[in-house]
């Protein structure tokens, strides 16, 4: 069989990278698509490891009804009947859909059409509500429509890039590397990072403003006032009120005090912004995820509108999205607060005419957090969850868990058999995964790309749009859902964007409404708006530049008066302040190599290896104050619950704050769902939750012992009463478990055998006991091969490195030297220990890098890359490599 290459799109973040997927004799490999305009061939560590994630392990392959395998007919009949019955008895607002930025645009379109146009309720919301709905609301207030006006090229053209609330180096590495490359080509270009944490992104900044959490409006109002005081003026509506409100914060000294930043740093930022015409301000979750999220967005937009830095090369505000198709969902009405095709509910009659539907939602539905509150109260009695895991990703996630457990009917479409959410469904519908899906996605710069399948659908899996349409037909709506392909759905979506659109909406795909199936299959990346040639300058239409890379080049906006509007915003703190009981501010977010709730990335051993455990970052003074030590386990608690996580003490964490990643869940850790701790307060305009500020406390987790297990098969440690802390870490040919307990077992040998499930056999059991030192080591062998090993010590630092032990799980017999090393807890050859992983793209570990630095005299990140390849792909490990070089030089 010859290798077959398919051009498709990465399923991770909103950068929207093009991917070449190669299938060769059933082996899959991936590489960046050099012809795709968004990434030009680059991929991040997650994208590079995509081939690791396409296997069928853990997949949901057949419909399930009430815990039993079922046919598609039975499962779909059950969903249609239960939804129909509840609608008949309680009305359309008693049901809801909760969907996802992981859906393709065609999936999103039919889900929205079914709920809003046929069921007649707007109770369809998306997990994108949790990451970018504040940007949506801010855009609509300023521009009249949810439009990102710039493109990635602007980041390279700009003389100043300001990153606000975005750890771009880790969360959007391909975009970050474009910024870095532009700086390397022109050292006069500047990068400013505004973030309470000193992240990998901040390490590369010319200026870092570690502002206090929640003070973004203080900072940008201060900037607006500074610009106005220095002669910048505008006649745009709202300018006078916005500037008057901005002046209330006072001078630079007052701004610095409010933000908790050095006065000179604030002054340097204000001066740099004022003097640099070509400025792009990139903002992400750190701005959006706030009870004042929409105001924060408008505070940023105000500064660009006042200075006329929009619609020009290298000058724009730029919202960068977290999910691959958050933009596509926004286009088709995936949010409960919009209708479809960027139309509001004032256009309900128009949309109903286009659809020819029997009903239409004429007012907004429930947003994500309030939707699950309504489920818990019993007001929403049936919910269909698609391609997302809200019991991990929502704030106050335990309330969401209680809601689903009490809900009359829960259907879940997913590709995985077990997630925290899937395990609480009445009906499971097996959906296609990334490698099997075909449709379109839209990225952060408005580029529509084709996602193409390159593997057959396994088992009974089906495309999401196909599942939705089948349920719609069974509910009696066959006329509206007679689609036979994703292409047919896309054509209707495109036609709706153009329907009675005489320039009132920027979103317009008129030029794609007549795509043939063949043209759809071969569609190259294209940026909207896309006008039909004959209507490009239609009478009365908003003038449109031929070049769609930048919008609003003529300063005409889709508002009633055709102008952009500044919005007066008043600074206010987080919804819940810290207190004596909860003295710290908990911030949640993402890490470099994991994605959302780990259902995909946890399949890749190399992605799991960089940061194997959930953790909390703590400032050294807070660590001292609350008695937690680096490398130990701590309990992070809020008024809503607690989590057990590993401690990282770092001066990069602002004093008085904590950071815990959002990825770990009940499938991979004993108690690490930080969403269960997160504040459910939301922005009153956007409905986006305040994930970045929850009053919290931290205390030591007083473990009597610490340990780890490497086993060639999965273990059921959740049922072991002797283990109070466990984390499951996938390896190449084994599973790794980090464990700890609050009490010491009476007999380690008996306990360890119980963990591994090996009984009382002795011939294949090796062990070493040091009772005085509190250490225990054991290995279970099978025909000379290592099957599992257990290491226990009183402190984490007394445990050996895991990486050299992992190298014993090769399938080859363990020799006598290696057996001795097992029981001694160290390799006979120190060089056999590569240490923890640093570069996930090429699997390069810490000790390997340190040895190369020492032996080869490497003194730069580029030199390390040339010697080891580390850092030469996505570049997100470069700050860590730089730190190792600095550490070595300091030691010398």
C-alpha positions in Angstrom: 0.0 0.0 0.0 1.3 3.4 -0.9 1.4 6.2 1.6 -1.6 8.5 1.4 -1.3 12.2 2.5 -4.4 14.1 3.6 -4.4 17.9 4.2 -6.4 18.6 7.3 -6.5 20.9 10.3 -5.2 20.5 13.8 -8.0 19.9 16.4 -6.4 21.8 19.3 -6.3 25.6 19.7 -7.8 28.5 17.7 -4.5 29.1 15.7 -6.0 26.7 13.2 -2.8 25.1 11.9 -2.8 23.1 8.7 -1.7 19.4 9.1 -0.5 16.8 6.6 -1.6 13.5 7.9 0.1 10.5 6.3 -1.2 6.9 6.4 1.3 4.3 5.4 0.4 0.6 5.9 -1.9 1.6 8.8 0.8 3.7 10.4 -0.1 7.4 10.9 2.3 10.3 11.0 1.7 14.0 10.9 3.6 17.1 9.8 2.8 20.8 9.5 1.3 21.9 6.2 3.7 24.5 4.7 1.0 25.7 2.3 -1.4 26.7 5.1 -1.4 30.4 5.7 -1.9 30.2 9.5 1.2 28.0 10.4 3.3 27.8 7.3 4.4 24.3 8.2 4.9 24.8 12.0 3.2 22.7 14.7 3.3 22.9 18.5 4.2 20.0 20.7 0.5 18.9 20.8 0.1 19.0 17.1 3.4 17.2 16.5 2.1 14.3 18.7 -1.3 14.0 17.0 -0.4 10.6 15.6 -0.1 9.3 19.1 -3.7 10.1 19.8 -5.6 8.4 16.9 -5.7 4.8 18.4 -8.9 3.2 19.5 -7.9 2.7 23.1 -10.7 4.0 25.3 -13.0 4.8 22.4 -16.8 4.7 22.5 -17.5 2.5 19.5 -21.2 1.6 20.0 -24.4 3.2 21.2 -25.2 2.6 24.9 -28.6 2.9 26.5 -28.8 2.7 30.3 -25.4 1.1 30.5 -26.1 -1.6 27.9 -24.9 -1.7 24.3 -27.7 -0.8 21.9 -28.4 -0.4 18.2 -28.4 3.0 16.6 -32.2 2.8 16.1 -32.8 2.1 19.8 -30.5 4.9 20.9 -31.8 7.5 18.5 -35.4 6.6 19.2 -34.7 7.0 22.9 -33.2 10.5 22.5 -36.0 11.7 20.2 -38.7 10.2 22.3 -37.5 11.5 25.6 -36.8 15.0 24.2 -40.2 15.0 22.5 -42.1 13.8 25.6 -40.5 16.5 27.8 -41.1 19.2 25.3 -44.8 18.1 25.0 -45.2 18.1 28.8 -43.1 21.1 29.8 -42.4 23.2 26.7 -39.3 23.8 24.6 -37.3 25.6 27.4 -37.3 22.4 29.4 -34.7 20.9 27.1 -31.1 22.1 26.2 -28.0 21.3 24.2 -24.5 21.9 25.5 -22.1 21.8 22.7 -18.4 22.5 22.0 -15.7 24.3 20.1 -14.5 20.7 19.2 -17.5 20.4 16.8 -17.1 21.3 13.2 -19.1 24.2 11.8 -21.5 21.8 10.0 -22.2 20.0 13.3 -22.7 23.3 15.1 -25.0 24.6 12.4 -27.5 21.7 12.5 -27.5 21.6 16.3 -28.3 25.3 16.4 -30.9 25.0 13.7 -32.7 22.1 15.5 -32.8 23.8 18.9 -33.6 27.4 17.9 -35.6 26.9 14.7 -37.5 23.6 15.3 -37.6 23.0 19.0 -38.1 26.7 19.4 -35.8 27.4 22.4 -32.4 29.2 22.6 -31.2 26.8 25.2 -28.1 25.8 23.2 -24.8 27.0 24.6 -21.2 25.9 24.2 -18.0 25.5 26.2 -16.7 28.4 24.2 -18.8 30.4 26.6 -16.1 29.6 29.1 -13.2 31.1 27.1 -14.2 33.8 24.6 -17.7 35.0 25.1 -16.5 38.3 26.8 -14.6 39.0 23.5 -17.8 38.4 21.6 -19.7 40.8 23.8 -17.0 43.4 23.7 -16.7 43.3 19.9 -20.5 43.7 19.5 -20.5 46.8 21.8 -17.6 48.4 20.0 -17.9 47.3 16.4 -21.6 46.3 16.2 -20.6 42.7 15.4 -18.4 39.9 16.7 -15.5 40.5 14.4 -11.7 40.1 14.8 -10.4 42.8 12.5 -6.8 41.6 12.0 -4.7 38.7 11.0 -1.6 36.8 12.1 0.5 38.8 9.6 -0.2 41.9 11.7 1.8 40.3 14.5 4.9 40.2 12.3 4.3 43.7 10.8 3.7 45.4 14.2 6.5 47.3 15.9 4.8 46.6 19.3 2.9 43.5 20.3 1.1 43.6 23.7 0.1 40.2 25.1 -2.6 40.6 27.8 -3.7 37.6 29.9 -2.2 35.1 27.4 0.6 32.6 28.0 1.0 32.6 24.2 4.3 30.7 24.3 2.5 27.7 25.8 -1.1 28.1 24.7 -0.6 29.3 21.1 3.1 28.4 20.4 2.9 28.7 16.7 1.6 32.3 16.9 4.2 33.1 19.6 7.0 31.9 17.4 5.9 34.1 14.6 6.2 37.1 17.0 9.6 35.9 18.1 10.9 35.4 14.6 9.8 38.9 13.6 11.7 40.3 16.6 14.8 38.4 15.7 14.6 39.9 12.2 14.1 43.4 13.6 15.4 43.9 17.1 13.6 47.3 17.2 10.3 45.5 17.6 9.1 45.2 21.1 7.0 42.7 23.1 5.1 43.6 26.2 3.4 41.0 28.4 0.7 41.8 30.9 0.1 38.9 33.2 0.2 38.4 37.0 2.4 35.4 36.5 5.9 35.4 35.1 5.2 32.8 32.5 7.3 31.3 29.7 5.8 34.1 27.5 6.9 36.8 30.0 10.4 35.4 30.0 10.8 36.6 26.4 9.3 40.0 26.9 11.0 43.4 26.7 8.6 44.6 29.4 6.5 42.5 31.8 3.7 44.1 33.9 2.7 41.6 36.6 -0.5 43.4 37.4 -2.7 42.4 40.3 -5.5 40.0 39.3 -8.5 41.8 38.1 -6.9 45.2 37.4 -6.9 45.1 33.6 -9.5 47.9 33.4 -7.5 50.1 35.8 -4.4 49.7 33.5 -6.1 50.3 30.2 -8.3 53.1 31.5 -5.1 54.6 32.8 -3.6 54.2 29.3 -6.6 55.8 27.7 -6.4 58.8 30.0 -2.7 59.1 29.3 -3.2 59.1 25.6 -6.0 61.7 25.8 -3.8 63.9 28.1 -1.1 63.7 25.5 -3.2 65.1 22.7 -4.8 62.0 21.2 -8.4 62.7 20.2 -11.2 61.1 18.4 -14.7 62.1 17.3 -16.1 58.5 17.6 -19.3 58.0 19.6 -18.6 57.3 23.3 -15.2 58.9 23.3 -16.1 61.7 25.7 -17.7 59.4 28.3 -14.9 56.8 28.0 -12.1 59.3 28.5 -14.0 61.0 31.3 -14.3 57.7 33.1 -10.7 56.9 32.4 -9.5 60.1 34.0 -11.1 59.1 37.3 -8.3 56.6 38.0 -5.8 59.4 38.1 -2.2 59.7 37.0 0.5 57.0 36.4 1.2 56.8 40.1 -2.4 56.0 40.8 -2.5 53.4 38.1 0.7 51.8 39.3 -0.7 51.6 42.9 -4.0 50.2 41.7 -2.3 47.5 39.6 0.4 46.7 42.1 3.2 47.4 39.6 6.3 49.6 39.7 5.5 53.1 38.6 8.4 53.2 36.1 7.2 50.0 34.5 3.7 51.4 33.9 5.2 54.7 32.6 7.4 52.8 30.2 4.4 50.8 28.8 2.3 53.9 28.4 5.0 55.8 26.6 5.8 52.8 24.3 2.1 52.4 23.4 1.7 56.1 22.7 4.8 56.3 20.5 4.2 53.1 18.5 1.6 53.5 15.8 1.9 49.9 14.6 0.6 48.1 17.7 -1.3 44.9 18.1 -2.8 44.0 21.4 -3.5 40.3 21.7 -5.8 39.2 24.5 -7.1 35.8 25.6 -8.5 34.0 28.7 -6.7 36.1 31.2 -8.9 39.0 30.1 -12.1 37.2 29.1 -12.5 34.9 32.1 -13.7 37.5 34.6 -16.8 38.9 36.2 -15.7 42.1 34.4 -14.5 40.3 31.3 -16.5 42.4 28.7 -15.4 45.6 30.3 -11.8 44.5 30.2 -12.2 43.8 26.5 -13.7 47.2 25.8 -11.0 48.9 27.8 -8.5 47.4 25.4 -10.6 48.2 22.3 -11.0 51.8 23.5 -7.3 52.4 23.3 -7.1 51.1 19.8 -10.1 53.1 18.6 -8.9 56.4 20.2 -5.6 56.0 18.4 -7.1 54.8 15.1 -5.1 51.7 15.4 -7.4 49.3 13.6 -7.8 48.2 10.0 -4.2 49.0 9.3 -1.2 46.7 8.8 0.3 45.9 12.2 -2.3 47.8 14.1 -5.4 46.1 15.7 -6.8 44.5 18.8 -6.7 40.8 18.4 -8.8 38.2 20.4 -7.1 34.8 20.1 -9.4 31.9 20.8 -8.8 28.8 22.8 -10.6 26.1 20.7 -10.2 25.0 17.1 -13.7 26.0 16.1 -14.8 28.6 18.6 -15.1 31.0 15.7 -17.1 28.6 13.6 -19.5 28.2 16.5 -19.8 31.9 16.9 -20.7 32.2 13.2 -23.5 29.7 13.2 -25.1 30.7 16.5 -23.6 28.2 18.9 -24.0 30.6 21.8 -27.4 31.0 23.5 -27.1 34.7 23.3 -27.0 34.9 19.4 -29.3 33.5 16.7 -27.4 32.5 13.6 -25.0 34.0 11.0 -24.0 36.8 13.4 -27.7 37.8 13.7 -29.4 38.7 16.9 -32.9 37.8 18.0 -34.3 41.0 16.4 -33.7 39.1 13.2 -35.7 36.0 14.3 -38.4 36.5 11.6 -35.8 36.6 8.9 -34.0 33.5 10.0 -37.3 31.6 10.4 -38.2 32.6 6.8 -34.9 31.3 5.5 -35.2 28.0 7.4 -38.9 27.7 6.8 -39.0 26.3 10.3 -42.1 25.7 12.4 -40.8 27.8 15.4 -38.0 30.3 16.2 -36.4 31.3 19.4 -37.0 35.1 19.9 -35.0 35.7 23.0 -31.7 34.5 24.4 -31.4 31.2 26.2 -29.5 30.0 29.2 -25.8 30.5 29.3 -23.5 27.7 30.4 -23.3 28.3 34.1 -27.0 29.2 34.5 -27.9 26.3 32.2 -26.5 23.8 34.7 -28.0 25.7 37.6 -31.4 25.3 35.8 -30.7 21.5 35.4 -30.0 21.2 39.1 -33.3 23.0 39.9 -35.2 20.7 37.6 -36.3 23.4 35.2 -34.3 21.9 32.4 -35.2 18.2 32.4 -33.3 16.9 29.4 -29.8 17.9 28.1 -27.8 16.6 25.2 -24.0 17.2 25.7 -21.8 17.0 22.6 -18.0 16.7 22.4 -17.2 18.3 25.8 -16.7 17.4 29.4 -18.4 20.0 31.6 -18.1 18.1 34.8 -14.4 19.0 34.6 -14.3 22.3 32.7 -17.2 24.2 34.3 -16.7 26.3 37.5 -18.4 24.8 40.6 -18.1 21.5 38.7 -19.5 19.5 41.6 -22.8 21.3 41.2 -22.8 20.4 37.6 -22.2 16.8 38.6 -25.1 16.9 41.0 -27.2 18.5 38.2 -26.6 15.6 35.8 -27.1 13.0 38.4 -30.5 14.4 39.1 -31.5 15.2 35.5 -34.4 13.2 34.1 -32.5 12.5 30.8 -28.9 13.0 29.8 -27.6 12.2 26.3 -23.9 12.5 25.5 -22.3 12.4 22.1 -18.6 11.6 22.5 -15.7 9.6 21.1 -14.5 8.4 24.5 -16.1 5.6 26.5 -15.3 7.1 29.9 -15.1 10.7 31.0 -16.5 12.3 34.1 -19.5 13.5 32.0 -20.0 10.3 29.9 -20.2 8.2 33.0 -23.4 10.1 34.1 -25.4 9.7 30.8 -28.5 7.7 30.1 -27.7 7.4 26.4 -24.2 7.5 24.8 -23.9 8.2 21.1 -20.5 7.2 19.6 -19.2 10.2 17.6 -16.3 10.3 15.1 -13.0 11.5 16.4 -10.6 14.0 14.8 -9.0 11.7 12.3 -12.4 10.5 11.1 -14.3 13.8 10.8 -14.9 15.9 7.7 -16.1 19.5 7.6 -14.8 23.0 8.2 -13.4 25.1 11.1 -12.7 28.8 11.4 -9.6 30.0 13.3 -8.8 33.2 15.2 -8.0 35.2 12.0 -11.3 34.2 10.3 -9.7 31.6 8.0 -12.0 28.8 7.1 -10.1 25.5 6.7 -11.2 22.0 5.7 -10.9 19.3 8.2 -10.7 16.1 6.2 -10.9 12.5 7.4 -8.0 10.2 6.8 -9.0 7.2 8.8 -12.3 5.2 8.5 -14.9 5.5 11.2 -14.4 2.6 13.6 -17.2 0.5 15.0 -20.6 2.2 14.9 -19.3 5.7 15.1 -21.0 8.5 13.1 -20.4 12.1 12.3 -22.0 14.5 14.8 -24.0 16.3 12.1 -25.4 12.9 11.0 -26.4 12.0 14.5 -28.2 15.3 15.1 -30.0 15.2 11.7 -31.2 11.6 12.5 -32.6 12.7 15.8 -34.3 15.7 14.2 -35.9 13.5 11.6 -37.2 11.2 14.3 -38.7 14.2 16.1 -40.7 15.0 13.0 -38.5 17.6 11.4 -37.4 15.7 8.3 -37.9 18.6 5.9 -35.3 20.8 7.6 -32.7 18.1 8.1 -32.6 16.3 4.8 -28.8 16.7 4.5 -26.7 14.0 2.9 -23.3 15.5 3.4 -21.3 18.1 5.3 -21.0 20.0 2.0 -24.8 20.4 1.8 -24.9 21.8 5.3 -22.0 24.2 4.6 -23.8 25.6 1.5 -26.9 26.3 3.6 -24.8 28.0 6.3 -23.1 30.1 3.7 -26.4 31.0 2.1 -27.8 32.1 5.5 -24.8 34.5 6.0 -25.7 36.2 2.7 -29.5 36.1 3.1 -30.8 39.7 3.1 -27.4 40.9 4.0 -27.0 44.2 2.3 -23.9 45.1 4.2 -25.4 45.1 7.6 -23.2 42.1 8.7 -19.5 41.6 8.0 -19.9 37.8 8.1 -20.8 37.0 4.5 -19.9 33.8 2.7 -21.9 34.6 -0.5 -19.0 33.5 -2.6 -19.2 30.0 -1.2 -22.9 29.3 -1.5 -22.7 27.5 -4.8 -19.7 25.2 -4.0 -20.1 21.8 -5.6 -19.2 18.8 -3.6 -16.0 18.5 -5.4 -15.1 22.1 -4.8 -15.9 21.7 -1.1 -13.7 18.7 -0.9 -10.8 20.6 -2.4 -11.5 23.9 -0.7 -8.3 25.7 0.3 -8.0 27.9 3.4 -10.0 31.1 2.8 -10.7 34.1 5.0 -14.1 35.7 5.3 -15.9 37.9 4.2 -16.1 36.2 0.8 -18.4 38.1 -1.5 -19.9 36.9 -4.7 -18.3 39.1 -7.5 -21.6 40.5 -8.7 -22.6 41.8 -5.2 -19.2 43.1 -4.1 -20.2 46.7 -4.3 -24.0 46.3 -4.3 -26.1 49.4 -3.9 -26.2 50.4 -0.2 -23.7 47.8 0.8 -21.0 48.6 3.3 -17.8 49.2 1.3 -15.5 46.2 1.5 -11.8 46.1 0.8 -10.8 43.5 -1.7 -8.1 42.3 0.8 -10.0 40.6 3.6 -6.9 40.2 5.8 -7.9 43.4 7.6 -11.4 44.8 8.2 -12.6 48.3 8.9 -9.9 49.8 6.7 -12.4 52.5 5.7 -13.6 53.1 9.2 -17.1 51.9 8.4 -18.6 49.6 10.9 -21.7 47.4 11.1 -23.4 49.6 13.6 -26.6 51.7 13.2 -24.5 54.9 12.6 -21.7 53.2 10.7 -19.1 54.1 13.4 -17.2 52.2 16.0 -18.1 53.1 19.6 -15.9 53.6 22.6 -17.5 52.2 25.7 -17.1 53.9 29.1 -16.0 51.2 31.6 -15.6 51.5 35.3 -12.8 49.5 37.1 -14.1 47.0 39.6 -12.5 44.1 41.4 -13.3 40.4 41.2 -16.7 39.3 42.3 -15.4 37.7 45.5 -12.5 39.2 47.4 -9.9 37.3 49.4 -10.4 37.2 53.2 -8.8 35.9 56.4 -10.4 32.5 55.7 -9.5 32.5 52.0 -6.4 34.7 51.8 -5.1 33.7 48.3 -6.4 34.2 44.8 -6.7 31.0 42.8 -6.0 31.3 39.1 -6.7 28.4 36.7 -5.4 27.8 33.2 -3.6 25.6 30.7 -0.1 24.1 30.5 2.1 23.5 27.4 1.4 19.9 26.5 -2.1 19.1 27.7 -5.4 20.1 26.2 -8.7 20.7 28.0 -9.7 17.6 30.0 -6.9 15.3 28.6 -9.2 12.9 26.7 -6.8 13.3 23.7 -3.4 14.4 25.0 -3.3 11.8 27.8 -3.1 9.2 25.0 0.4 10.5 24.2 3.2 9.5 26.5 5.5 12.3 25.3 2.9 14.9 26.1 2.2 13.4 29.5 5.9 13.3 30.4 6.7 17.1 30.6 4.4 17.9 33.6 3.2 14.5 34.8 1.2 15.7 37.8 -1.4 18.4 38.7 0.4 21.1 40.5 0.0 24.4 42.3 2.5 27.3 41.7 3.2 29.2 44.9 5.3 32.3 45.6 8.2 31.6 48.0 6.9 33.9 50.7 3.5 32.3 50.5 5.1 28.8 50.7 6.9 29.8 53.8 3.8 31.5 55.3 1.6 28.5 54.8 4.1 25.7 55.4 4.2 24.1 52.0 7.4 22.9 50.4 8.6 22.6 46.8 8.0 19.1 45.5 5.6 18.2 48.4 1.8 17.7 48.1 -0.5 20.5 49.2 -4.3 20.8 49.6 -5.7 23.8 47.8 -9.2 24.7 49.0 -11.9 27.2 48.4 -15.5 27.5 49.7 -16.5 25.0 47.1 -14.1 22.1 47.6 -10.5 21.0 47.7 -7.8 19.5 45.5 -4.6 17.7 46.2 -1.7 18.8 44.0 2.1 18.9 43.8 3.8 22.1 44.9 6.0 24.2 42.7 7.6 27.1 44.5 8.5 29.9 42.1 9.1 33.6 42.2 7.3 33.8 38.9 4.0 33.4 40.8 2.7 36.7 42.2 2.6 36.8 46.0 -0.9 36.2 47.3 -1.9 34.1 44.3 -1.9 30.5 43.3 -2.0 28.8 39.9 -3.5 25.4 39.2 -4.0 23.9 35.7 -7.5 22.9 34.7 -6.7 19.6 32.8 -6.7 16.8 35.4 -9.9 15.0 36.3 -11.3 11.9 38.0 -10.0 9.6 35.2 -6.4 10.6 35.9 -6.2 11.8 39.5 -7.7 11.2 42.9 -8.8 14.8 43.6 -7.5 17.3 41.1 -10.6 18.7 39.3 -9.8 22.4 39.9 -13.1 23.3 38.2 -14.8 22.0 41.3 -13.0 24.8 43.2 -13.5 27.6 40.7 -15.7 30.6 41.3 -19.1 30.4 39.4 -19.5 34.2 39.4 -19.9 35.4 35.8 -19.6 38.6 33.8 -23.2 40.0 33.8 -22.9 40.9 30.1 -21.1 37.8 28.6 -21.9 35.1 31.1 -18.2 34.1 31.1 -17.0 32.7 34.5 -14.4 34.2 36.7 -11.8 31.3 36.4 -8.9 33.7 37.2 -9.9 34.7 40.7 -11.3 32.4 43.4 -10.6 33.1 47.1 -8.6 30.1 48.3 -6.3 28.7 50.9 -3.4 26.3 50.9 -2.1 23.8 53.5 0.3 20.9 53.6 -1.0 17.5 52.6 0.6 15.6 55.5 1.5 12.4 53.8 3.2 9.7 55.9 4.8 8.3 52.8 5.3 9.0 49.1 5.8 6.6 46.2 5.3 5.6 42.6 4.4 2.6 40.6 5.3 1.7 37.0 3.1 -1.1 35.7 2.7 -2.7 32.2 -1.1 -2.7 32.7 -3.6 -0.2 34.2 -4.3 -0.5 37.9 -7.4 0.2 39.9 -5.9 2.4 42.7 -9.0 4.4 43.3 -10.3 1.5 45.3 -7.2 1.1 47.5 -7.9 2.5 51.0 -4.2 2.8 51.7 -3.7 5.4 49.0 -5.0 8.9 49.5 -3.2 10.6 46.6 -2.8 9.1 43.1 -2.1 10.4 39.6 -2.1 8.2 36.5 0.5 9.1 33.9 0.6 7.3 30.6 3.9 6.0 29.4 5.1 4.4 26.2 4.7 0.7 27.3 3.6 1.2 30.8 1.4 3.2 33.2 3.0 5.4 35.9 1.2 6.2 39.1 2.4 8.8 41.6 1.0 7.9 45.0 1.0 9.0 48.6 -0.8 8.0 51.9 -1.7 9.7 55.1 -1.0 6.5 57.2 1.7 3.9 56.9 0.5 0.3 56.1 1.4 -2.4 58.6 3.1 -4.6 56.0 4.5 -3.1 52.8 4.9 -6.4 51.0 1.3 -7.3 51.4 0.1 -3.8 50.5 2.3 -3.6 47.4 1.1 -6.9 46.2 -2.5 -5.7 46.7 -1.8 -2.6 44.6 -0.4 -4.7 41.8 -2.9 -7.6 42.2 -0.2 -10.3 42.1 -1.3 -12.4 45.1 1.2 -14.2 47.3 3.5 -15.7 44.7 7.2 -15.3 45.7 9.3 -16.7 42.8 8.7 -13.6 40.6 8.8 -11.0 43.4 11.9 -8.9 44.2 12.0 -6.6 47.2 14.2 -4.5 49.4 13.1 -3.1 52.8 14.9 -0.4 54.7 12.7 0.0 57.8 14.9 2.4 59.5 14.9 4.8 56.6 11.2 4.1 55.8 12.0 2.9 52.3 10.5 0.1 50.3 11.3 -1.2 46.8 9.7 -4.1 45.0 9.5 -5.5 41.4 7.2 -8.1 40.0 8.9 -10.1 37.2 7.4 -12.3 34.5 9.7 -14.7 32.7 12.6 -12.3 33.2 10.7 -9.2 32.1 9.7 -6.5 34.4 5.9 -6.4 34.9 5.7 -3.7 37.6 7.8 -2.0 40.2 7.0 -0.1 43.4 9.1 2.5 45.2 8.1 4.1 48.6 10.0 6.6 50.7 9.1 9.1 53.5 9.8 12.2 51.3 9.4 12.8 47.6 13.1 13.8 47.3 14.1 10.3 48.6 12.5 8.6 45.6 14.6 7.8 42.5 14.0 9.4 39.1 11.4 7.6 37.0 12.9 8.0 33.5 15.6 5.4 33.8 13.1 2.9 35.2 10.8 3.5 32.3 13.6 2.4 30.0 13.4 -1.1 31.6 9.9 -1.6 30.1 11.3 -2.4 26.6 10.0 -6.0 26.3 13.5 -7.3 26.8 14.5 -9.4 29.8 16.0 -7.5 32.7 19.7 -8.4 33.3 21.4 -8.9 36.6 22.8 -5.4 36.7 19.4 -3.9 36.1 17.9 -6.1 38.8 20.5 -4.8 41.3 19.7 -1.2 40.2 16.0 -1.8 40.7 16.5 -2.8 44.3 19.2 -0.2 44.9 16.9 2.5 43.5 19.5 3.9 41.1 20.9 2.8 37.7 24.4 1.2 37.6 25.3 3.7 34.9 24.4 7.2 35.9 24.3 8.1 32.2 21.3 5.8 31.8 19.1 8.4 33.5 17.9 11.0 31.0 15.9 12.9 33.6 12.5 14.6 33.2 11.4 15.6 29.7 12.0 19.1 28.5 11.3 19.0 24.7 8.2 17.0 23.9 8.5 17.4 20.2 11.7 15.4 20.0 11.7 13.7 23.4 14.8 15.4 24.8 15.2 15.3 28.6 16.8 17.5 31.2 19.9 15.4 31.9 20.6 14.9 28.2 20.6 18.7 27.7 22.8 19.3 30.8 25.3 16.8 29.7 25.4 18.3 26.2 25.9 21.8 27.6 28.7 20.6 29.8 30.5 18.3 27.4 30.1 20.4 24.2 30.3 23.8 25.8 26.9 24.9 24.5 26.1 28.5 25.5 22.9 29.3 23.7 19.4 27.9 23.0 20.3 27.8 19.3 23.4 25.7 20.0 21.4 23.2 22.1 18.9 23.0 19.2 21.7 22.3 16.7 23.2 19.6 18.9 20.0 17.9 20.1 17.1 19.3 18.0 15.5 20.4 21.3 13.6 23.7 20.8 13.7 23.6 17.0 10.1 22.7 16.3 7.5 24.6 18.2 10.0 26.4 20.4 7.8 26.3 23.5 10.6 24.6 25.5 13.1 27.4 24.7 12.6 29.3 28.0 13.3 26.0 29.9 16.4 25.3 27.9 17.6 28.9 28.5 17.1 28.4 32.2 19.2 25.2 32.1 22.0 27.1 30.4 21.8 29.9 33.0 21.8 27.4 35.8 24.9 25.7 34.4 26.7 29.0 33.9 25.8 30.1 37.5 27.2 26.8 38.9 30.4 27.4 37.0 
